[in-house]
Amino acid sequence: MLSRHAVSLALASALVVAGVASAHAGDGPDISKGNCDLMSFCVGVGTNGSNGGSDRGSGEGKQTSSGGKKPECTVRKADPQPPPGSLFYGGEGKIVYERTCGTGLTTFFAAAPGANVPAVDPAVLAQQAVDKMQLMGPDIASPRAAGKYAVGVPMWMWVNQSATTFGPNTASATADGVTVTATAKVSKIVWRTGDGAAVTCTGAGTAYKASDGMSESPTCGHVYTTTSAGAHGGKYGVTATSTWTIDWQVAGGGRETGQLAETRQSQMQVPIGELQVVR
């Protein structure tokens, strides 16, 4: 049977730590007697597989004895510490501690004294910056719901460009002295034309001019081969899905960079008829 120490380490190794505790200049975490460090993720483990009466994941021990009094709690460094490569290894710059309250045992990770542990994840700040941008789906300029389109006649597809519908769009987010700046721009738009076709365009498309006549779009277009008479409401449902590529970087010359991708969608109903030959 595994010892209480081994069971607690196994549980600790399976947890994703919600936060990292700050440390004193000594060899122990900044933890008050009788409470887990609020920045750590703790799980209570009792002897013989019992819970020990703790609140899991609360970050605050609430074990009580049968008399209803809160028992005395002690914290000590696990000895020996799990070595690198071990199943129980907490990671570089982290030390495994044990907190005992009566018969209950809690195991948690904390930063080693003097360890250089990032206070905030830049990728999280990058996502916060993206949320500020309020990115939207394509602002479809063509086709138009009120337009007149026919089988065999090239349809030109393009979108209006703005910061929120096409980019570029830039925003920043800051926490704990770290600032991340992100820039987003649409890298492609996939048009599903409602007749089973899908057209991928790497730009905003080209606006049609009367002088273009019956020519096909040089950048983004589609030619229908069947009418929309049999479609729901007599119109094809056109969907334009844009992919936003977002590059981010830690401000102030930081080396940390990354890239995110998000999609947004717009829809439109388009009637496709037949050309009438006048005799």
KEKE-3310 file (N, C-alpha, C; in steps of 0.2 Angstrom, whole numbers, plus 5000, padded with zeros to 4 digits):
npx = (5004:5002:5011:5005:5013:5017:5005:5000:5010:5008:4995:4997:5006:4998:4990:4986:4994:4986:4991:5006:5015:5022:5038:5047:5062:5068:5067:5055:5037:5027:5016:5002:4999:4989:4982:4981:4992:4985:4988:4991:4986:4977:4974:4965:4970:4966:4970:4971:4964:4954:4945:4947:4940:4942:4941:4941:4953:4949:4959:4960:4961:4949:4948:4940:4940:4932:4926:4923:4933:4946:4960:4977:4989:5003:5017:5028:5043:5044:5053:5063:5065:5056:5065:5071:5063:5056:5039:5033:5039:5039:5042:5054:5061:5051:5045:5040:5028:5021:5007:5000:4985:4979:4973:4972:4980:4988:4995:5006:5012:5025:5034:5052:5063:5069:5067:5065:5051:5039:5026:5015:5007:5012:5004:4991:4989:4990:4978:4969:4971:4967:4953:4950:4949:4937:4934:4926:4915:4917:4914:4903:4903:4900:4893:4877:4862:4851:4855:4857:4859:4866:4865:4881:4886:4900:4902:4908:4917:4919:4925:4921:4934:4939:4945:4939:4933:4942:4955:4972:4972:4976:4980:4983:4988:4990:4998:5004:5016:5019:5018:5009:5008:4997:4993:4981:4976:4966:4969:4964:4949:4936:4924:4908:4897:4884:4880:4887:4900:4916:4926:4942:4949:4963:4964:4955:4947:4942:4935:4921:4920:4910:4917:4923:4915:4910:4920:4930:4933:4949:4954:4945:4931:4916:4907:4891:4882:4870:4853:4845:4833:4828:4833:4831:4819:4821:4834:4852:4861:4875:4890:4903:4919:4931:4948:4957:4974:4984:4998:5008:5018:5029:5030:5043:5055:5055:5059:5049:5037:5023:5009:4992:4976:4960:4943:4929:4912:4901:4885:4874:4860:4857:4850:4850:4847:4842:4848:4839:4835:4832:4822)
npy = (4994:5011:5024:5038:5049:5046:5045:5058:5065:5060:5064:5078:5079:5077:5088:5103:5118:5131:5144:5152:5152:5165:5167:5167:5174:5164:5146:5141:5142:5157:5156:5156:5150:5136:5139:5136:5143:5156:5157:5145:5129:5118:5101:5091:5077:5063:5051:5033:5034:5043:5059:5069:5080:5092:5106:5104:5111:5124:5132:5136:5129:5119:5110:5101:5096:5082:5088:5101:5111:5120:5111:5111:5116:5111:5115:5108:5105:5093:5078:5066:5078:5076:5071:5078:5073:5063:5056:5063:5076:5093:5103:5115:5127:5125:5119:5105:5105:5099:5100:5098:5095:5090:5074:5076:5078:5090:5093:5103:5114:5126:5142:5141:5149:5164:5160:5163:5166:5168:5181:5182:5175:5178:5174:5173:5187:5191:5185:5193:5205:5203:5201:5214:5220:5217:5209:5205:5197:5196:5211:5210:5216:5212:5197:5205:5205:5211:5211:5206:5191:5178:5162:5156:5168:5177:5180:5193:5193:5203:5212:5225:5235:5237:5241:5232:5222:5218:5222:5230:5227:5233:5230:5231:5223:5223:5217:5214:5222:5217:5219:5216:5217:5215:5212:5210:5203:5199:5185:5176:5172:5161:5157:5150:5145:5141:5132:5121:5123:5129:5143:5150:5164:5175:5188:5204:5204:5210:5225:5226:5234:5243:5243:5231:5221:5205:5198:5187:5189:5194:5190:5185:5176:5168:5156:5152:5137:5132:5137:5146:5141:5130:5130:5134:5146:5151:5156:5155:5151:5161:5160:5168:5166:5172:5171:5176:5181:5183:5191:5192:5201:5203:5218:5231:5227:5213:5196:5186:5180:5176:5168:5169:5162:5166:5164:5172:5175:5178:5180:5178:5179:5175:5177:5167:5167:5164:5168:5177:5175:5186:5187)
npz = (5000:4996:5004:5014:5011:4998:4991:4992:4985:4972:4969:4969:4958:4947:4946:4938:4942:4949:4952:4957:4972:4982:4990:5006:5011:5018:5019:5016:5010:5009:5020:5030:5046:5047:5036:5018:5006:4997:4984:4979:4972:4981:4987:4998:5007:5016:5029:5026:5014:5016:5015:5024:5027:5020:5009:4992:4981:4985:4991:5004:5019:5028:5038:5051:5068:5077:5088:5082:5083:5075:5069:5074:5062:5052:5041:5030:5021:5008:5010:5004:4990:4975:4961:4945:4931:4937:4941:4950:4950:4952:4944:4936:4948:4957:4973:4982:4995:5011:5020:5035:5044:5058:5055:5042:5026:5015:4999:4990:4977:4977:4974:4973:4985:4979:4966:4948:4943:4931:4933:4926:4912:4896:4885:4889:4892:4878:4873:4880:4875:4862:4864:4867:4854:4847:4836:4820:4809:4790:4782:4770:4754:4741:4735:4735:4744:4737:4724:4707:4700:4689:4681:4675:4673:4679:4696:4706:4721:4736:4750:4762:4770:4786:4803:4812:4804:4795:4797:4798:4816:4831:4849:4866:4882:4899:4914:4930:4928:4915:4898:4884:4866:4853:4836:4824:4808:4794:4786:4777:4768:4767:4756:4756:4744:4744:4734:4735:4733:4738:4740:4742:4747:4748:4750:4751:4740:4724:4719:4708:4692:4679:4667:4667:4662:4656:4662:4673:4691:4696:4708:4717:4716:4708:4698:4696:4692:4692:4696:4710:4712:4718:4731:4748:4751:4739:4737:4738:4752:4757:4764:4772:4779:4789:4793:4806:4808:4822:4828:4842:4854:4868:4876:4876:4871:4873:4871:4870:4859:4849:4841:4836:4831:4825:4820:4811:4806:4792:4785:4770:4760:4743:4727:4713:4696:4679:4663:4652:4635:4623:4609)
capx = (5000:5006:5011:5002:5017:5017:4999:4999:5014:5005:4990:5000:5009:4992:4986:4989:4994:4982:4995:5013:5016:5028:5042:5051:5069:5070:5067:5048:5033:5024:5010:5000:4998:4982:4979:4985:4994:4979:4990:4992:4981:4978:4969:4965:4970:4966:4973:4967:4960:4948:4946:4950:4936:4945:4938:4946:4954:4947:4965:4959:4960:4944:4947:4938:4940:4925:4924:4922:4938:4950:4966:4984:4992:5010:5019:5035:5046:5044:5060:5067:5061:5056:5070:5069:5061:5051:5032:5031:5043:5035:5045:5060:5059:5046:5047:5034:5027:5016:5003:4996:4980:4976:4974:4972:4987:4988:5001:5005:5018:5027:5040:5058:5065:5073:5066:5063:5045:5035:5020:5009:5008:5011:4999:4985:4988:4989:4971:4965:4972:4962:4946:4948:4949:4930:4934:4920:4915:4918:4908:4902:4901:4897:4887:4872:4855:4847:4859:4854:4865:4863:4870:4885:4889:4905:4901:4914:4916:4924:4923:4924:4939:4939:4949:4936:4931:4948:4962:4975:4969:4981:4978:4988:4985:4995:4997:5010:5021:5021:5013:5009:5004:4995:4991:4977:4974:4963:4974:4960:4942:4933:4917:4904:4892:4877:4879:4891:4907:4920:4931:4947:4952:4968:4963:4948:4944:4943:4928:4919:4918:4906:4922:4926:4911:4909:4926:4930:4937:4956:4956:4940:4925:4913:4902:4886:4880:4863:4849:4844:4826:4826:4835:4827:4817:4823:4840:4857:4865:4882:4894:4910:4922:4937:4953:4962:4980:4986:5005:5009:5025:5030:5033:5049:5061:5055:5060:5044:5032:5018:5004:4985:4972:4953:4938:4923:4908:4895:4881:4870:4855:4858:4846:4853:4842:4844:4848:4833:4837:4827:4822)
capy = (5000:5017:5028:5044:5054:5044:5046:5065:5067:5057:5069:5084:5079:5076:5094:5109:5123:5137:5149:5150:5156:5169:5164:5171:5173:5157:5140:5139:5147:5162:5153:5157:5143:5134:5140:5135:5149:5157:5157:5138:5124:5113:5096:5088:5070:5060:5045:5028:5036:5048:5066:5073:5085:5098:5109:5103:5117:5131:5136:5137:5123:5120:5104:5102:5089:5080:5093:5107:5115:5119:5108:5115:5114:5112:5115:5106:5103:5086:5076:5070:5081:5072:5073:5079:5066:5059:5057:5068:5082:5099:5108:5119:5133:5124:5114:5102:5106:5096:5104:5093:5097:5084:5068:5078:5080:5093:5094:5109:5117:5134:5144:5141:5155:5167:5158:5168:5163:5173:5182:5182:5171:5182:5171:5175:5194:5192:5184:5198:5211:5201:5202:5221:5222:5216:5207:5204:5193:5200:5215:5208:5221:5208:5198:5209:5202:5214:5210:5202:5187:5173:5156:5157:5175:5178:5184:5195:5193:5207:5214:5231:5234:5241:5238:5226:5217:5215:5224:5228:5230:5233:5232:5229:5221:5224:5214:5213:5225:5214:5222:5212:5220:5210:5215:5205:5205:5194:5181:5173:5172:5156:5158:5144:5149:5138:5127:5115:5125:5133:5147:5153:5171:5177:5195:5207:5204:5216:5228:5226:5240:5242:5241:5224:5217:5198:5194:5184:5192:5192:5188:5181:5175:5161:5156:5147:5133:5130:5142:5145:5140:5124:5131:5137:5153:5153:5159:5152:5154:5162:5161:5170:5164:5175:5169:5182:5179:5188:5191:5196:5202:5206:5225:5233:5223:5206:5191:5182:5182:5171:5169:5166:5162:5166:5164:5175:5173:5182:5176:5182:5175:5177:5174:5166:5166:5162:5173:5176:5177:5190:5185)
capz = (5000:4996:5010:5014:5008:4991:4988:4991:4979:4966:4968:4967:4951:4942:4946:4935:4947:4947:4953:4961:4978:4983:4995:5010:5010:5021:5014:5016:5007:5013:5021:5037:5050:5047:5029:5012:5002:4993:4977:4977:4971:4986:4988:5004:5007:5023:5030:5024:5008:5017:5013:5029:5028:5017:5003:4987:4976:4988:4993:5011:5023:5033:5042:5058:5072:5079:5093:5079:5083:5069:5072:5073:5055:5051:5034:5030:5014:5007:5010:4999:4984:4968:4956:4938:4927:4941:4940:4955:4950:4952:4939:4938:4952:4962:4978:4985:5002:5014:5025:5039:5049:5061:5051:5035:5023:5009:4996:4985:4974:4978:4971:4977:4987:4974:4959:4944:4940:4928:4937:4922:4906:4890:4880:4892:4890:4871:4872:4883:4870:4856:4866:4866:4847:4845:4829:4818:4802:4785:4779:4763:4749:4735:4733:4739:4744:4732:4718:4701:4697:4684:4680:4669:4674:4684:4702:4709:4728:4739:4757:4764:4775:4792:4808:4816:4800:4791:4800:4804:4822:4837:4855:4871:4888:4904:4921:4934:4925:4909:4893:4877:4861:4848:4830:4820:4801:4791:4781:4771:4768:4764:4754:4754:4740:4744:4729:4736:4731:4743:4737:4747:4744:4752:4751:4752:4734:4719:4717:4701:4688:4673:4662:4668:4658:4659:4664:4680:4696:4696:4715:4721:4712:4708:4693:4697:4686:4693:4699:4717:4712:4722:4737:4753:4750:4732:4737:4740:4758:4756:4771:4772:4786:4789:4798:4808:4811:4827:4830:4848:4857:4875:4874:4879:4868:4876:4866:4869:4854:4848:4836:4838:4825:4826:4814:4812:4800:4790:4780:4766:4755:4736:4722:4706:4691:4672:4658:4647:4628:4619:4602)
cpx = (5004:5006:5007:5006:5017:5011:4998:5004:5011:4999:4992:5003:5004:4988:4990:4989:4991:4986:5002:5013:5022:5032:5046:5058:5072:5068:5059:5043:5030:5017:5008:4998:4990:4978:4984:4987:4988:4981:4991:4986:4982:4973:4970:4965:4970:4969:4968:4962:4954:4950:4949:4946:4938:4940:4942:4946:4952:4953:4965:4957:4954:4943:4945:4938:4933:4922:4922:4927:4943:4957:4972:4986:4999:5012:5027:5037:5046:5051:5060:5062:5061:5061:5067:5068:5056:5044:5030:5034:5038:5036:5050:5057:5054:5048:5040:5034:5021:5013:4999:4991:4977:4978:4974:4979:4985:4995:5001:5012:5019:5033:5046:5060:5070:5072:5063:5057:5041:5028:5014:5011:5007:5005:4992:4984:4987:4981:4967:4965:4967:4955:4945:4947:4942:4930:4928:4921:4916:4912:4907:4899:4898:4899:4882:4865:4850:4850:4855:4860:4862:4868:4874:4889:4894:4902:4907:4912:4921:4921:4925:4929:4939:4944:4946:4934:4937:4955:4966:4972:4974:4978:4983:4984:4991:4993:5003:5016:5023:5016:5014:5005:5003:4992:4987:4975:4971:4968:4970:4953:4939:4926:4914:4898:4885:4876:4883:4899:4910:4926:4935:4950:4957:4969:4956:4944:4944:4936:4927:4918:4914:4911:4924:4921:4909:4915:4926:4934:4944:4958:4951:4933:4922:4908:4897:4884:4873:4859:4848:4836:4824:4829:4830:4825:4819:4830:4846:4860:4872:4885:4901:4913:4929:4942:4957:4968:4983:4993:5005:5016:5025:5033:5040:5055:5061:5056:5054:5039:5028:5013:4998:4981:4965:4949:4932:4919:4903:4891:4876:4866:4856:4854:4850:4848:4846:4844:4842:4835:4831:4827:4818)
cpy = (5006:5021:5035:5049:5053:5046:5054:5068:5065:5062:5075:5084:5079:5083:5099:5115:5129:5144:5147:5155:5160:5166:5169:5170:5167:5152:5137:5144:5152:5160:5154:5150:5142:5136:5139:5142:5150:5157:5150:5134:5119:5107:5092:5080:5067:5054:5039:5030:5041:5055:5070:5079:5092:5100:5108:5109:5124:5135:5138:5131:5124:5114:5105:5095:5088:5085:5100:5112:5114:5117:5112:5112:5116:5112:5113:5104:5096:5084:5069:5073:5077:5075:5074:5073:5062:5061:5063:5075:5088:5104:5112:5125:5131:5118:5111:5102:5101:5100:5099:5097:5092:5078:5070:5080:5084:5094:5099:5111:5124:5135:5143:5148:5158:5165:5163:5165:5169:5175:5182:5178:5176:5180:5173:5183:5195:5190:5190:5204:5209:5203:5210:5224:5221:5214:5204:5200:5198:5204:5215:5214:5218:5201:5202:5205:5205:5214:5205:5198:5181:5167:5158:5164:5175:5182:5186:5196:5198:5209:5221:5230:5239:5237:5232:5221:5214:5216:5228:5231:5228:5234:5229:5227:5221:5220:5213:5216:5222:5217:5218:5216:5215:5214:5209:5208:5198:5191:5178:5173:5166:5157:5152:5147:5146:5133:5121:5117:5129:5137:5151:5159:5173:5185:5197:5206:5210:5218:5228:5233:5238:5240:5234:5219:5210:5194:5192:5189:5190:5189:5184:5181:5168:5162:5150:5143:5131:5136:5141:5143:5135:5125:5134:5144:5155:5156:5154:5155:5155:5163:5163:5170:5167:5172:5175:5179:5185:5187:5195:5196:5205:5213:5226:5229:5215:5201:5186:5184:5176:5173:5165:5166:5162:5166:5168:5174:5177:5178:5181:5177:5179:5173:5173:5163:5164:5168:5172:5179:5180:5189:5191)
cpz = (5000:5002:5009:5010:5000:4988:4987:4986:4972:4964:4965:4960:4946:4942:4942:4940:4945:4948:4956:4967:4979:4989:4999:5008:5013:5016:5014:5012:5011:5014:5028:5040:5050:5040:5023:5009:4997:4985:4974:4976:4976:4985:4994:5004:5014:5023:5028:5018:5010:5015:5018:5030:5025:5011:4997:4982:4979:4989:5000:5015:5028:5037:5049:5062:5074:5084:5089:5079:5077:5072:5070:5066:5055:5043:5034:5022:5013:5006:5009:4994:4978:4964:4949:4934:4931:4940:4945:4955:4948:4947:4941:4942:4957:4967:4981:4992:5004:5019:5029:5044:5052:5057:5044:5032:5016:5006:4991:4983:4976:4975:4976:4979:4981:4967:4955:4940:4937:4932:4933:4915:4900:4886:4883:4891:4883:4870:4874:4878:4864:4858:4866:4859:4844:4838:4827:4811:4797:4783:4772:4759:4743:4736:4738:4738:4739:4725:4713:4699:4693:4683:4674:4669:4680:4690:4705:4717:4731:4746:4758:4770:4780:4798:4811:4811:4795:4793:4795:4810:4827:4843:4860:4878:4893:4911:4924:4931:4918:4904:4886:4872:4855:4842:4826:4813:4798:4785:4776:4773:4764:4762:4752:4751:4740:4739:4729:4735:4737:4739:4742:4744:4750:4753:4752:4746:4730:4718:4710:4698:4682:4667:4662:4664:4660:4661:4671:4684:4696:4703:4718:4718:4711:4702:4695:4691:4687:4697:4706:4718:4717:4729:4742:4752:4743:4732:4740:4747:4757:4763:4769:4779:4785:4794:4799:4811:4815:4829:4837:4850:4864:4873:4878:4877:4871:4870:4865:4864:4853:4843:4837:4831:4827:4820:4816:4805:4799:4785:4776:4762:4748:4731:4716:4701:4684:4668:4653:4640:4625:4612:4598)
residu = (MET:LEU:SER:ARG:HIS:ALA:VAL:SER:LEU:ALA:LEU:ALA:SER:ALA:LEU:VAL:VAL:ALA:GLY:VAL:ALA:SER:ALA:HIS:ALA:GLY:ASP:GLY:PRO:ASP:ILE:SER:LYS:GLY:ASN:CYS:ASP:LEU:MET:SER:PHE:CYS:VAL:GLY:VAL:GLY:THR:ASN:GLY:SER:ASN:GLY:GLY:SER:ASP:ARG:GLY:SER:GLY:GLU:GLY:LYS:GLN:THR:SER:SER:GLY:GLY:LYS:LYS:PRO:GLU:CYS:THR:VAL:ARG:LYS:ALA:ASP:PRO:GLN:PRO:PRO:PRO:GLY:SER:LEU:PHE:TYR:GLY:GLY:GLU:GLY:LYS:ILE:VAL:TYR:GLU:ARG:THR:CYS:GLY:THR:GLY:LEU:THR:THR:PHE:PHE:ALA:ALA:ALA:PRO:GLY:ALA:ASN:VAL:PRO:ALA:VAL:ASP:PRO:ALA:VAL:LEU:ALA:GLN:GLN:ALA:VAL:ASP:LYS:MET:GLN:LEU:MET:GLY:PRO:ASP:ILE:ALA:SER:PRO:ARG:ALA:ALA:GLY:LYS:TYR:ALA:VAL:GLY:VAL:PRO:MET:TRP:MET:TRP:VAL:ASN:GLN:SER:ALA:THR:THR:PHE:GLY:PRO:ASN:THR:ALA:SER:ALA:THR:ALA:ASP:GLY:VAL:THR:VAL:THR:ALA:THR:ALA:LYS:VAL:SER:LYS:ILE:VAL:TRP:ARG:THR:GLY:ASP:GLY:ALA:ALA:VAL:THR:CYS:THR:GLY:ALA:GLY:THR:ALA:TYR:LYS:ALA:SER:ASP:GLY:MET:SER:GLU:SER:PRO:THR:CYS:GLY:HIS:VAL:TYR:THR:THR:THR:SER:ALA:GLY:ALA:HIS:GLY:GLY:LYS:TYR:GLY:VAL:THR:ALA:THR:SER:THR:TRP:THR:ILE:ASP:TRP:GLN:VAL:ALA:GLY:GLY:GLY:ARG:GLU:THR:GLY:GLN:LEU:ALA:GLU:THR:ARG:GLN:SER:GLN:MET:GLN:VAL:PRO:ILE:GLY:GLU:LEU:GLN:VAL:VAL:ARG)
# end
